[in-house]
Amino acid sequence: MAQPSQHQLHDKEFGRNWVKTSRFLFYVQVFTLLGFVAGCSGYLYTTRYKGKPKVEVPESTQYNPKYKS
């Protein structure tokens, strides 16, 4: 079994081959962005608006107020 030459090992290093390095960094950015979007979407879904609450409004503060006589 022949051992790989120094030149072949040198080409496979992460810091030496800029094509593999840039491809790896691109995929890291893509998966990080997808994870961020999924996390934000999940958070917004869990804290979504549940509907209009029933609020009691005093009669004296309505558009046509009703005062005590």
KAKAUR-V435646 format. One record per residue. N is the residue number from 1. SS is DSSP state (H for helix, E for strand, - for the rest). OMEGA is omega in whole degrees, 0 to 359 (* if undefined). Layout:
N & SS & OMEGA
N & SS & OMEGA
//
This chain:
1 & - & 183
2 & - & 178
3 & - & 178
4 & - & 181
5 & - & 180
6 & H & 181
7 & H & 180
8 & H & 177
9 & H & 180
10 & H & 180
11 & H & 183
12 & H & 180
13 & - & 183
14 & - & 184
15 & - & 184
16 & - & 183
17 & - & 187
18 & H & 178
19 & H & 179
20 & H & 180
21 & H & 182
22 & H & 177
23 & H & 179
24 & H & 180
25 & H & 177
26 & H & 180
27 & H & 176
28 & H & 179
29 & H & 181
30 & H & 182
31 & H & 176
32 & H & 178
33 & H & 178
34 & H & 178
35 & H & 179
36 & H & 179
37 & H & 179
38 & H & 179
39 & H & 179
40 & H & 179
41 & H & 178
42 & H & 178
43 & H & 179
44 & H & 179
45 & H & 182
46 & H & 181
47 & - & 183
48 & - & 179
49 & - & 187
50 & - & 180
51 & - & 183
52 & - & 180
53 & - & 176
54 & - & 183
55 & - & 177
56 & - & 181
57 & - & 178
58 & - & 183
59 & H & 182
60 & H & 181
61 & H & 180
62 & - & 181
63 & - & 174
64 & - & 185
65 & - & 176
66 & - & 182
67 & - & 175
68 & - & 180
69 & - & *
//
